[in-house]
Amino acid sequence: MKFSEDIGNALYRITGYGEGWVKVNQEMLQHSFLLGPQTLHRDWEPKSLQELEPRHLDPLFELGAEVIIIGSDPAQNMPSPAVWRALVQNGVGFEIMGNDAACRTYNILLSETRRVAAAFLLR
């Protein structure tokens, strides 16, 4: 799917997605990454929810978001209790969903000028 809504002054927008990839601006990313309106961290280490550890969340928390979205393969299980604990203890809203829903939700929150950050788990 491709879409291209104009979203305020954000430097980084999701402009398309498909199975195994997400397009940020005009760059197709096929490896896990972190995203904020002004930040793109390519090649984030974990590739699945099972590989996700609390330490992987630190760069995401540093983005200062009020809402954090974690996108993954919808067939994956939930993250470990330690990851849940780290997300809850951080004190921001968060949601874990499939990558397609995460792309749509990120852009919607961005269009509402919310402080949003997202992590995408791609293999």
Secondary structure, 3 states (H helix, E strand, C coil): CECCCCCCCCCCCEEEEECCEEEECCEEECCCEEEECCEEECCCCCCCCCCCCHHHHHHHHCCCCCEEEEEECCCCCCCCHHHHHHHHHHCCEEEEEEHHHHHHHHHHHHHCCCCEEEEECCC
